[in-house]
Amino acid sequence: MSQASDLAYAICKVFLSTLGAACYNREANASGRRINQTMRLLHQVSSEWNRLNRNIRLFFLANLLYQIGTGMFSVLYNLYVQTLGYPDTMNGTLVSVQSFATALIFIPIGLLGDRTSHKLLLMTGALFTGLSFMGRSLASGESALIVLSAAAGLFAAFFQVIAVPFLAGNSDKKQRLKLFSYHFSLVLAAQVIGSSGGGYLADMLQSAGWSKIQSLQAVLFTGGAASVLAFVPLLLVRQKPAVQKDASAAPPGPALSQPLPSSAREDWSAIAKFTLAQLIVGLGSGLVVPYLNLYFTNRFAVSLTAVGILISLGQIMTIVSMLIGPSLASRVGPVKAVVLFQMMSLPFLLLTGFTNLFAVACFSFLFRQALMNAANPIQSSITVDRVSDARRGIANSMTQTAFMLGWATMGPVQSYLLTAYGTYWGYALTFSMTGILYISASAIYYFMFNERKQKSASPQAANQNAPA
């Protein structure tokens, strides 16, 4: 029996040793695969970064700093105003003032962008937007809040209008859609850092004994300083030679009374259509997007950290959807991809407005955010391809103007609905109205820019139908 027991013990020992070695090798192999995948991803990112030209890399660095500051303000500023003791209508007023100021300056900036240095305009926008943010973080009087909101709106327009033409002027047609996806993804990634970091820092300062107002002021001031620092990388951008206007540009003097050349007429027709579509989207967005943080704090009474994390998660999901957007555009066409993204977001939009469950609201908010915003780089690519280089600045400024006018118009409407119907039905009505406006905008966009109607319209339209 003793020999049999020893033999059984030896067999078990060999079996367990073999099994342990196999498990160890499997875990080691899995770990090795994960390391290899991570290294390949890092190498791919590094290669993509090195393929970008110097000006674009410097712009991305500046935009990272600028958007971190913007991210802090987007989450915390209306909470700061609320903490000062102002009613919700004050936030509506400030959003409207800032939006109107931005809308008023968009077209002049677009015209300047087609005629002067993109570098100078971007530097001006970064410096003075950051300074206005820093001033807003310290102001508490009603007049100061309104004046500084207007100033921030004016200078924020510089980055919003000039970024896309700057990237288009420093890249070729083949890489634009991917480059725009990187640009919008970087904007959101930086805002993730700003919004999540800002909310966490405010809560941390409060737990350390700071008052709520002091903590919010400190974080908002830090965000303004980050935006000011964006000025530095832009100083190193190398100015490209002035772009020569195409022959289709309207001649000066008496010729202004003559009919516009064919390509110019097509440019202005396309700009008018893009502007109409963006106006409708802006009307819908202005009812909901500026107040999402207040929606969560009013309906569910969550902390600043939770709101910051939730909005950051929505931006992370949007980054992923933006990066897969070019693949969808190459399969179904860019116009159909825009419409599909927007229409898929609608059920989640309505679910967010009507639910009383925090988990459901989080889930639906994340998917609405990702799907609706995933279309942005594709729309920018469509605009750039269908409008000649001589009018890209004014095209971008007019569409941005229309969008911001929507925000400015809907601020008081949202405040009235919330005051009149309360935090449940007020938000339910605003989300429903936004859904109707989004459906209208998607339908208009599809019928105006459907590729089948554009195939023989112009060389620019033909170029747009080619896979990016």
Secondary structure, DSSP 4 states (H G I P E B T S, - for coil): -HHHHHHHHHHHHHHHHHHHHHHHHHHHHHHHHHHHHHHHHHHHHHHHHHHS-HHHHHHHHHHHHHHHHHHHHHHHHHHHHHHTT--HHHHHHHHHHHHHHHHHHHHHHHHHHTTS-HHHHHHHHHHHHHHHHHHHHH--SHHHHHHHHHHHHHHHHHHHHHHHHHHHHTS-GGGHHHHHHHHHHHHHHHHHHHHHHHHHHHHHHHHTT--HHHHHHHHHHHHHHHHHHTHHHHHTPPPPPPPPPPTTSPPSGGGGGSPPPHHHHHHHHHHHHHHHHHHHHHHHHHHHGGGHHHHHHHHH---HHHHHHHHHHHHHHHHHHHHHHHHHHHHH-HHHHHHHHHHHHHHHHHHHHH---HHHHHHHHHHHHHHHHTTHHHHHHHHHHHS-GGGHHHHHHHHHHHHHHHHHHHHHHHHHHHHHHHHHHHHHHHHHHHHHHHHHHHHHHHHHH-HHHHTTT-HHHHHHHS--
